[in-house]
Amino acid sequence: MLEKLFKLSARGSDVKTEVFAGLTIFLTMAYIIFVNPSILADAGMDRGAVFVATCLAAAIGCLIMGLVANFPLALAPGMGLNAFFTYGVVQSMGHSWQTALGAVFLSGILFFALSAFKVREWIINAIPRTLKLGIATGIGAFLAMIALKNAGIIVAHPVTLVTLGDLTQFVPLMSILGFFLIAAFTARNLPGAVLIAILAMTVIGLVSGDVQYNGVVSAPPSLAPTFMQMDIQAALEISMLSVVFGFLFVDLFDTSGTLIAVTQKAGLADKDGRVPGLGKALMSDSAATIAGASLGTSTTTSYVESAAGVAAGGRTGLTAVVVGILFLLSIFFAPLAAMIPVYATAGAIFYVAILMLFNLREIDWEDITEAAPVTVVLLFTPLTFSIAHGITLAFITYAFAKAVCGKWREVSMSVWVLTTLFVLKIAFFDH
């Protein structure tokens, strides 16, 4: 049955290898079941309900990806997208978390429609690689700022806006220690390095008396506080248009980049670099976002950590199915998730930020038309505390830099269309 469903032998794999690959991926990304509730709790959402929603959304996404698209690609609520949800849409723009969930739901519907009519594939293939890389680095810088802020390593200042916090305090010190633990474990290729470091910092919190022990295993918390709580009517207001498109484009580029990277590493792309079955994978990702918003979590997206499973031999959707089953089992560990302190997750968020900033090495810094948009998104995303603003300004910079430097032929029609929409957004909606 498994051979018929996943075509194991055709892709040079077997059940044992796929199961091991799925376990590897789960260990590398399981930190999200602790980090995501922590971030969305800052938006006023019930932490226990978000924990369950995170596990279920990840499980549903992985199962759909494995069974429908047959790709060794795991999904879960995305880092960066959850930060945009909480610190951008709710805290900065002043919308309720119910409205933000409505925006995620609508973006998921748009994802699905674009995928079904293959418009999304057209956009992915038309967007220049520089902008894809630049957006990833901008999100990385945004995550770094959030991690430093949550840890108290940077604090507000009335004159300079931000300044260095008191590093002798317990929380900043523990956050720094947590990050160095992750770095040390990762350098030694320890499976589940991020997860182990988070648990180690929690143990330190328990020993120091900063964290109260509440048990490890229990029945799952109620999903009721977040289930079907999205306010779609409020999300349909004109003022929310940029938010919906913000979720749409961030997930669009994040998913496309991850899909391309992981499938190429797995040898699933053709000689021209195109991915057979890309449409099914994109629709699976879209369906997972819709399901996640209904359950009560921010955008569910493909995880680049899936590459760890591919490196372990994963080649089919069975790998993703194994990850999904493990996320389902995780819903019984809610007490452990509730004990995770902020300094345990801050180091993990900062580590993810560093991984996303690796994309900077791929930029052609000798070409000002390539370097300028990347620099804009890298700086403006954290400084405006908005992924949507960073993307908007990056597109505008790219198009006009190419035009004024006589390279306008390098700008595709889709980029000009998106740039025009972004200019109109700034002119009519962002003030």
Secondary structure in CASP SS format (residue, H / E / C, confidence):
PFRMAT SS
TARGET T0000
AUTHOR 0000-0000-0000
METHOD secondary structure of the structure
MODEL  1
M C 1.00
L H 1.00
E H 1.00
K H 1.00
L H 1.00
F H 1.00
K C 1.00
L C 1.00
S H 1.00
A H 1.00
R H 1.00
G C 1.00
S C 1.00
D C 1.00
V H 1.00
K H 1.00
T H 1.00
E H 1.00
V H 1.00
F H 1.00
A H 1.00
G H 1.00
L H 1.00
T H 1.00
I H 1.00
F H 1.00
L H 1.00
T H 1.00
M H 1.00
A C 1.00
Y C 1.00
I H 1.00
I H 1.00
F H 1.00
V H 1.00
N H 1.00
P H 1.00
S H 1.00
I H 1.00
L H 1.00
A H 1.00
D C 1.00
A C 1.00
G C 1.00
M C 1.00
D C 1.00
R H 1.00
G H 1.00
A H 1.00
V H 1.00
F H 1.00
V H 1.00
A H 1.00
T H 1.00
C H 1.00
L H 1.00
A H 1.00
A H 1.00
A H 1.00
I H 1.00
G H 1.00
C H 1.00
L H 1.00
I H 1.00
M H 1.00
G H 1.00
L H 1.00
V H 1.00
A H 1.00
N C 1.00
F C 1.00
P C 1.00
L C 1.00
A C 1.00
L E 1.00
A E 1.00
P E 1.00
G C 1.00
M C 1.00
G C 1.00
L H 1.00
N H 1.00
A H 1.00
F H 1.00
F H 1.00
T H 1.00
Y H 1.00
G H 1.00
V H 1.00
V H 1.00
Q H 1.00
S H 1.00
M C 1.00
G C 1.00
H C 1.00
S C 1.00
W H 1.00
Q H 1.00
T H 1.00
A H 1.00
L H 1.00
G H 1.00
A H 1.00
V H 1.00
F H 1.00
L H 1.00
S H 1.00
G H 1.00
I H 1.00
L H 1.00
F H 1.00
F H 1.00
A H 1.00
L H 1.00
S H 1.00
A H 1.00
F C 1.00
K C 1.00
V H 1.00
R H 1.00
E H 1.00
W H 1.00
I H 1.00
I H 1.00
N H 1.00
A H 1.00
I C 1.00
P C 1.00
R H 1.00
T H 1.00
L H 1.00
K H 1.00
L H 1.00
G H 1.00
I H 1.00
A H 1.00
T H 1.00
G H 1.00
I H 1.00
G H 1.00
A H 1.00
F H 1.00
L H 1.00
A H 1.00
M H 1.00
I H 1.00
A H 1.00
L H 1.00
K H 1.00
N H 1.00
A H 1.00
G C 1.00
I C 1.00
I E 1.00
V E 1.00
A E 1.00
H E 1.00
P C 1.00
V C 1.00
T C 1.00
L E 1.00
V E 1.00
T E 1.00
L E 1.00
G C 1.00
D C 1.00
L C 1.00
T C 1.00
Q C 1.00
F H 1.00
V H 1.00
P H 1.00
L H 1.00
M H 1.00
S H 1.00
I H 1.00
L H 1.00
G H 1.00
F H 1.00
F H 1.00
L H 1.00
I H 1.00
A H 1.00
A H 1.00
F H 1.00
T H 1.00
A H 1.00
R C 1.00
N C 1.00
L C 1.00
P C 1.00
G C 1.00
A H 1.00
V H 1.00
L H 1.00
I H 1.00
A H 1.00
I H 1.00
L H 1.00
A H 1.00
M H 1.00
T H 1.00
V H 1.00
I H 1.00
G H 1.00
L H 1.00
V H 1.00
S H 1.00
G C 1.00
D C 1.00
V C 1.00
Q C 1.00
Y C 1.00
N C 1.00
G C 1.00
V C 1.00
V C 1.00
S C 1.00
A C 1.00
P C 1.00
P C 1.00
S C 1.00
L C 1.00
A C 1.00
P C 1.00
T C 1.00
F C 1.00
M C 1.00
Q C 1.00
M C 1.00
D C 1.00
I H 1.00
Q H 1.00
A H 1.00
A H 1.00
L C 1.00
E C 1.00
I H 1.00
S H 1.00
M H 1.00
L H 1.00
S H 1.00
V H 1.00
V H 1.00
F H 1.00
G H 1.00
F H 1.00
L H 1.00
F H 1.00
V H 1.00
D H 1.00
L H 1.00
F H 1.00
D H 1.00
T H 1.00
S H 1.00
G H 1.00
T H 1.00
L H 1.00
I H 1.00
A H 1.00
V H 1.00
T H 1.00
Q H 1.00
K H 1.00
A C 1.00
G C 1.00
L C 1.00
A C 1.00
D C 1.00
K C 1.00
D C 1.00
G C 1.00
R C 1.00
V C 1.00
P C 1.00
G C 1.00
L H 1.00
G H 1.00
K H 1.00
A H 1.00
L H 1.00
M H 1.00
S H 1.00
D H 1.00
S H 1.00
A H 1.00
A H 1.00
T H 1.00
I H 1.00
A H 1.00
G H 1.00
A H 1.00
S H 1.00
L H 1.00
G C 1.00
T C 1.00
S C 1.00
T C 1.00
T E 1.00
T E 1.00
S E 1.00
Y C 1.00
V C 1.00
E C 1.00
S H 1.00
A H 1.00
A H 1.00
G H 1.00
V H 1.00
A H 1.00
A C 1.00
G C 1.00
G C 1.00
R C 1.00
T C 1.00
G H 1.00
L H 1.00
T H 1.00
A H 1.00
V H 1.00
V H 1.00
V H 1.00
G H 1.00
I H 1.00
L H 1.00
F H 1.00
L H 1.00
L H 1.00
S H 1.00
I H 1.00
F H 1.00
F H 1.00
A H 1.00
P H 1.00
L H 1.00
A H 1.00
A H 1.00
M H 1.00
I C 1.00
P C 1.00
V H 1.00
Y H 1.00
A H 1.00
T H 1.00
A H 1.00
G H 1.00
A H 1.00
I H 1.00
F H 1.00
Y H 1.00
V H 1.00
A H 1.00
I H 1.00
L H 1.00
M H 1.00
L H 1.00
F H 1.00
N H 1.00
L H 1.00
R H 1.00
E H 1.00
I C 1.00
D C 1.00
W C 1.00
E C 1.00
D C 1.00
I H 1.00
T H 1.00
E H 1.00
A H 1.00
A H 1.00
P H 1.00
V H 1.00
T H 1.00
V H 1.00
V H 1.00
L H 1.00
L H 1.00
F H 1.00
T H 1.00
P H 1.00
L H 1.00
T C 1.00
F C 1.00
S C 1.00
I H 1.00
A H 1.00
H H 1.00
G H 1.00
I H 1.00
T H 1.00
L H 1.00
A H 1.00
F H 1.00
I H 1.00
T H 1.00
Y H 1.00
A H 1.00
F H 1.00
A H 1.00
K H 1.00
A H 1.00
V H 1.00
C C 1.00
G C 1.00
K C 1.00
W H 1.00
R H 1.00
E H 1.00
V C 1.00
S C 1.00
M H 1.00
S H 1.00
V H 1.00
W H 1.00
V H 1.00
L H 1.00
T H 1.00
T H 1.00
L H 1.00
F H 1.00
V H 1.00
L H 1.00
K H 1.00
I H 1.00
A H 1.00
F H 1.00
F C 1.00
D C 1.00
H C 1.00
END
